[in-house]
């Protein structure tokens, strides 16, 4: 049962890492290094909770909301808040030509701070019915069924919420678009050599704007998952979205900038994250040491890829570099 619990918990938690890393990969493929992903995830979580509260507090019977709307409305609000975060980053880095690292870190500080403010102020949001709504996020195929009554195989792979399966679909689609379509080819060329891309008629600024906004929208869903699925809507102020966001950014290196590999990497990161809590036999200093494993794995993969110089394992050459046509 420990093995079943470990696999189920790993697949569940991988959702937040997969949304965050897939969103950042899409962004970085355009040459933008968005260190504001943790803040955008926090904004996305705030938007989702805000949308949920607005819906529940404006229906006749808040204790019996519509299951579909309970999931659909928060997702829409999350995507809007995520897009706003990506738009802010793009406006400052592309239009105003600000430093990407500074803007990203500022965006993280802003996103985490504003979400903490709203979550700690009950006068703005009413969380009374969030737990009831959170139940609808947690099981797509077998709502309300106790996990112990399910076959172990079914419990491991088919007892998760809609966002878990959506994250896998998004990663697969992102990998296909980046590697098998003309849009993906143009986007990758912008990230590798924006000057050459501009010379053949590709609008560098447009691609970077769109990629950053789309990437932010994808990443923001990770924040929604943490607050409404993983924690079932309970105590949103107590969930440290920022720390998960930084792990998702580190996972981009682990997955070597490939959305498909991000699925595997997210599962590994998730397993290493939940392992200390699943193994009840460890105690004392052993648990904190095991919590460092995801970071150690990232360093190991970075060293290996640097030494072996694996094909397509490097970041885009123009990553973190702003492009100005006047400098050509």
ROVEX-708119 format. One line per field, with one value per residue (C-alpha): residue number from 1; chain; x negated, y negated, z. Coordinates in nm, 2 decimals. Layout:
<nodes>
num	[NUM/...]
chaine	[A/...]
px	[X/...]
py	[Y/...]
pz	[Z/...]
</nodes>
This chain:
<nodes>
num	[1/2/3/4/5/6/7/8/9/10/11/12/13/14/15/16/17/18/19/20/21/22/23/24/25/26/27/28/29/30/31/32/33/34/35/36/37/38/39/40/41/42/43/44/45/46/47/48/49/50/51/52/53/54/55/56/57/58/59/60/61/62/63/64/65/66/67/68/69/70/71/72/73/74/75/76/77/78/79/80/81/82/83/84/85/86/87/88/89/90/91/92/93/94/95/96/97/98/99/100/101/102/103/104/105/106/107/108/109/110/111/112/113/114/115/116/117/118/119/120/121/122/123/124/125/126/127/128/129/130/131/132/133/134/135/136/137/138/139/140/141/142/143/144/145/146/147/148/149/150/151/152/153/154/155/156/157/158/159/160/161/162/163/164/165/166/167/168/169/170/171/172/173/174/175/176/177/178/179/180/181/182/183/184/185/186/187/188/189/190/191/192/193/194/195/196/197/198/199/200/201/202/203/204/205/206/207/208/209/210/211/212/213/214/215/216/217/218/219/220/221/222/223/224/225/226/227/228/229/230/231/232/233/234/235/236/237/238/239/240/241/242/243/244/245/246/247/248/249/250/251/252/253/254/255/256/257/258/259/260/261/262/263/264/265/266/267/268/269/270/271/272/273/274/275/276/277/278/279/280/281/282/283/284/285/286/287/288/289/290/291/292/293/294/295/296/297/298/299/300/301/302/303/304/305/306/307/308/309/310/311/312/313/314/315/316/317/318/319/320/321/322/323/324/325/326/327/328]
chaine	[A/A/A/A/A/A/A/A/A/A/A/A/A/A/A/A/A/A/A/A/A/A/A/A/A/A/A/A/A/A/A/A/A/A/A/A/A/A/A/A/A/A/A/A/A/A/A/A/A/A/A/A/A/A/A/A/A/A/A/A/A/A/A/A/A/A/A/A/A/A/A/A/A/A/A/A/A/A/A/A/A/A/A/A/A/A/A/A/A/A/A/A/A/A/A/A/A/A/A/A/A/A/A/A/A/A/A/A/A/A/A/A/A/A/A/A/A/A/A/A/A/A/A/A/A/A/A/A/A/A/A/A/A/A/A/A/A/A/A/A/A/A/A/A/A/A/A/A/A/A/A/A/A/A/A/A/A/A/A/A/A/A/A/A/A/A/A/A/A/A/A/A/A/A/A/A/A/A/A/A/A/A/A/A/A/A/A/A/A/A/A/A/A/A/A/A/A/A/A/A/A/A/A/A/A/A/A/A/A/A/A/A/A/A/A/A/A/A/A/A/A/A/A/A/A/A/A/A/A/A/A/A/A/A/A/A/A/A/A/A/A/A/A/A/A/A/A/A/A/A/A/A/A/A/A/A/A/A/A/A/A/A/A/A/A/A/A/A/A/A/A/A/A/A/A/A/A/A/A/A/A/A/A/A/A/A/A/A/A/A/A/A/A/A/A/A/A/A/A/A/A/A/A/A/A/A/A/A/A/A/A/A/A/A/A/A/A/A/A/A/A/A/A/A/A/A/A/A]
px	[0.00/-0.29/-0.40/-0.05/-0.03/-0.37/-0.28/0.06/-0.08/-0.36/-0.12/0.10/-0.17/-0.35/-0.06/-0.19/-0.55/-0.43/-0.21/-0.49/-0.78/-0.57/-0.47/-0.83/-0.96/-0.72/-0.84/-1.21/-1.19/-1.11/-1.43/-1.25/-1.38/-1.08/-1.18/-0.84/-0.68/-0.64/-0.46/-0.25/-0.15/-0.05/0.15/0.32/0.41/0.55/0.75/0.90/1.00/1.15/1.35/1.47/1.57/1.76/1.95/2.04/2.13/2.37/2.58/2.90/2.75/2.38/2.36/2.48/2.29/2.29/1.99/1.90/1.91/1.71/1.43/1.48/1.51/1.19/0.99/1.11/1.02/0.68/0.60/0.69/0.47/0.19/0.22/0.21/-0.12/-0.27/-0.15/-0.31/-0.64/-0.63/-0.54/-0.84/-1.09/-0.99/-0.82/-1.01/-1.33/-1.38/-1.61/-1.44/-1.58/-1.48/-1.13/-1.09/-1.20/-0.99/-0.69/-0.74/-0.76/-0.44/-0.24/-0.33/-0.27/0.07/0.20/0.09/0.26/0.60/0.58/0.51/0.80/1.13/1.31/1.22/1.29/1.53/1.36/1.65/1.76/1.42/1.38/1.71/1.60/1.26/1.40/1.51/1.15/1.01/1.16/1.26/1.36/1.47/1.61/1.70/1.55/1.32/0.98/0.94/1.23/1.06/0.83/0.47/0.41/0.73/0.64/0.30/0.39/0.76/0.84/0.71/0.87/0.93/0.62/0.38/0.49/0.51/0.14/0.03/0.23/0.09/-0.27/-0.21/-0.05/-0.32/-0.59/-0.41/-0.36/-0.73/-0.88/-0.63/-0.48/-0.59/-0.48/-0.70/-0.99/-0.95/-0.93/-1.25/-1.43/-1.33/-1.49/-1.80/-1.88/-1.62/-1.83/-1.82/-1.45/-1.38/-1.57/-1.35/-1.03/-0.94/-0.80/-1.02/-0.83/-0.50/-0.63/-0.78/-0.47/-0.25/-0.49/-0.53/-0.16/-0.07/-0.35/-0.22/0.13/0.01/-0.20/0.08/0.28/0.02/0.12/0.49/0.41/0.23/0.51/0.82/0.72/0.41/0.54/0.91/0.97/0.87/0.66/0.53/0.32/0.12/0.01/-0.35/-0.29/-0.62/-0.84/-0.67/-0.72/-1.09/-1.11/-0.91/-1.17/-1.45/-1.27/-1.31/-1.68/-1.61/-1.38/-1.63/-1.38/-1.15/-0.79/-0.77/-1.06/-0.90/-0.63/-0.89/-1.09/-0.78/-0.70/-1.06/-1.05/-0.72/-0.82/-1.14/-0.93/-0.66/-0.90/-1.01/-0.64/-0.55/-0.85/-0.75/-1.06/-1.29/-1.33/-1.55/-1.80/-1.71/-1.39/-1.54/-1.82/-1.58/-1.39/-1.70/-1.70/-1.51/-1.77/-2.05/-1.91/-1.88/-2.25/-2.35/-2.15/-2.30/-2.65/-2.59/-2.44/-2.72/-2.99/-2.83/-2.71/-2.39/-2.21/-1.91/-1.99/-2.10/-1.89/-1.81/-2.11/-1.93/-1.78/-1.76/-1.88/-1.65/-1.63/-1.63/-1.62/-1.83/-2.12/-2.15]
py	[0.00/-0.23/-0.18/-0.26/-0.57/-0.68/-0.65/-0.81/-1.10/-1.15/-1.16/-1.40/-1.65/-1.63/-1.84/-2.17/-2.10/-2.01/-2.32/-2.55/-2.39/-2.35/-2.72/-2.83/-2.61/-2.77/-3.11/-3.03/-2.89/-3.25/-3.37/-3.51/-3.41/-3.46/-3.44/-3.56/-3.22/-3.17/-3.50/-3.42/-3.09/-3.27/-3.52/-3.23/-3.07/-3.40/-3.44/-3.10/-3.14/-3.48/-3.34/-3.05/-3.29/-3.52/-3.23/-3.06/-3.38/-3.48/-3.16/-3.07/-2.78/-2.81/-2.47/-2.30/-2.46/-2.33/-2.09/-2.20/-2.57/-2.51/-2.39/-2.59/-2.94/-2.92/-2.79/-3.09/-3.34/-3.17/-3.20/-3.56/-3.64/-3.44/-3.62/-3.95/-3.84/-3.74/-4.07/-4.27/-4.09/-4.13/-4.50/-4.58/-4.36/-4.40/-4.74/-4.92/-4.72/-4.65/-4.38/-4.04/-3.91/-4.23/-4.23/-3.86/-3.88/-4.19/-4.01/-3.72/-3.95/-4.13/-3.81/-3.64/-3.96/-4.05/-3.69/-3.68/-4.00/-3.89/-3.54/-3.69/-3.94/-3.77/-4.10/-4.06/-3.69/-3.45/-3.10/-2.93/-2.72/-2.67/-2.32/-2.21/-2.34/-2.19/-1.84/-1.88/-1.93/-1.62/-1.32/-1.33/-0.96/-0.84/-1.14/-1.06/-0.71/-0.62/-0.53/-0.21/-0.06/-0.09/0.15/0.03/-0.03/-0.24/-0.42/-0.51/-0.63/-0.72/-0.88/-1.23/-1.56/-1.72/-1.95/-1.65/-1.51/-1.86/-1.92/-1.60/-1.70/-2.06/-1.92/-1.68/-1.95/-2.20/-1.95/-1.88/-2.24/-2.33/-2.04/-1.96/-2.29/-2.60/-2.81/-2.61/-2.64/-3.02/-3.04/-2.83/-3.04/-3.36/-3.21/-3.10/-3.39/-3.68/-3.89/-3.63/-3.56/-3.93/-3.94/-3.68/-3.85/-3.69/-3.94/-3.88/-4.10/-3.94/-3.59/-3.68/-3.85/-3.56/-3.29/-3.47/-3.52/-3.16/-3.03/-3.24/-3.11/-2.75/-2.81/-2.99/-2.67/-2.52/-2.77/-2.69/-2.32/-2.37/-2.57/-2.40/-2.04/-1.95/-2.13/-2.10/-2.47/-2.45/-2.74/-2.90/-3.14/-2.84/-2.71/-2.81/-2.84/-3.03/-2.73/-2.50/-2.77/-2.78/-2.40/-2.42/-2.67/-2.43/-2.15/-2.33/-2.25/-1.89/-1.84/-2.00/-2.24/-1.96/-1.95/-1.58/-1.52/-1.76/-1.50/-1.25/-1.51/-1.63/-1.28/-1.23/-1.57/-1.49/-1.15/-1.29/-1.56/-1.33/-1.05/-1.19/-1.21/-0.86/-0.69/-0.69/-0.51/-0.81/-1.07/-1.35/-1.49/-1.23/-1.40/-1.74/-1.58/-1.38/-1.70/-1.83/-1.54/-1.73/-2.01/-1.76/-1.58/-1.91/-1.98/-1.63/-1.66/-2.00/-1.87/-1.56/-1.76/-2.01/-1.74/-1.52/-1.81/-1.63/-1.75/-1.97/-1.97/-2.33/-2.64/-2.87/-3.08/-3.41/-3.32/-3.62/-3.86/-4.14/-4.21/-4.55/-4.59/-4.90/-4.70/-4.47]
pz	[0.00/0.06/-0.30/-0.43/-0.21/-0.33/-0.70/-0.65/-0.45/-0.70/-1.00/-0.81/-0.71/-1.05/-1.18/-1.03/-1.15/-1.50/-1.54/-1.41/-1.61/-1.94/-1.92/-1.86/-2.14/-2.39/-2.26/-2.27/-2.63/-2.74/-2.56/-2.26/-1.92/-1.69/-1.33/-1.24/-1.28/-0.90/-0.87/-1.18/-1.02/-0.71/-0.92/-1.09/-0.77/-0.64/-0.96/-0.94/-0.57/-0.65/-0.94/-0.72/-0.44/-0.68/-0.82/-0.49/-0.31/-0.59/-0.62/-0.43/-0.24/-0.19/-0.03/-0.35/-0.64/-1.00/-1.03/-1.38/-1.31/-0.99/-1.20/-1.52/-1.37/-1.16/-1.46/-1.67/-1.39/-1.35/-1.72/-1.71/-1.42/-1.57/-1.90/-1.71/-1.54/-1.88/-2.04/-1.76/-1.81/-2.18/-2.16/-1.94/-2.12/-2.48/-2.50/-2.23/-2.28/-1.91/-1.77/-1.78/-1.45/-1.26/-1.40/-1.33/-0.97/-0.92/-1.07/-0.83/-0.53/-0.65/-0.72/-0.39/-0.19/-0.34/-0.31/0.05/0.12/-0.02/0.13/0.48/0.45/0.51/0.44/0.07/0.01/0.18/0.21/0.38/0.09/-0.08/0.06/-0.08/-0.42/-0.40/-0.39/-0.75/-0.86/-0.70/-0.89/-1.26/-1.31/-0.97/-0.77/-0.41/-0.42/-0.14/-0.28/-0.08/-0.27/-0.60/-0.78/-0.72/-1.09/-1.12/-0.80/-0.92/-1.27/-1.27/-0.93/-1.01/-1.09/-1.42/-1.39/-1.36/-1.70/-1.85/-1.75/-1.94/-2.24/-2.24/-2.22/-2.51/-2.73/-2.64/-2.75/-3.07/-3.16/-3.08/-3.27/-3.55/-3.67/-3.85/-3.56/-3.33/-3.58/-3.59/-3.21/-3.17/-3.42/-3.23/-2.92/-3.10/-3.32/-3.31/-3.55/-3.83/-3.76/-3.80/-4.12/-4.28/-4.18/-3.84/-3.60/-3.30/-3.06/-3.15/-3.09/-2.76/-2.64/-2.74/-2.61/-2.27/-2.22/-2.32/-2.10/-1.81/-1.86/-1.85/-1.54/-1.36/-1.36/-1.13/-0.86/-0.91/-0.87/-0.54/-0.39/-0.52/-0.58/-0.38/-0.07/-0.16/-0.10/0.26/0.40/0.08/0.29/0.42/0.09/-0.02/-0.39/-0.44/-0.33/-0.58/-0.85/-0.80/-0.82/-1.15/-1.28/-1.18/-1.36/-1.69/-1.67/-1.56/-1.86/-2.10/-2.24/-2.37/-2.27/-2.32/-2.08/-1.84/-1.78/-1.67/-1.48/-1.30/-1.19/-1.06/-0.88/-0.73/-0.61/-0.45/-0.29/-0.14/-0.05/0.29/0.39/0.27/0.43/0.80/0.90/0.85/1.12/1.25/1.01/0.74/0.63/0.56/0.37/0.15/0.08/-0.10/-0.35/-0.63/-0.62/-0.62/-0.92/-1.11/-1.05/-1.15/-1.48/-1.55/-1.50/-1.72/-2.01/-1.99/-2.00/-2.27/-2.48/-2.57/-2.88/-2.80/-2.43/-2.42/-2.35/-2.64/-2.74/-2.70/-2.37/-2.13/-2.41/-2.52/-2.89/-3.04/-3.42/-3.39/-3.26/-3.56]
</nodes>
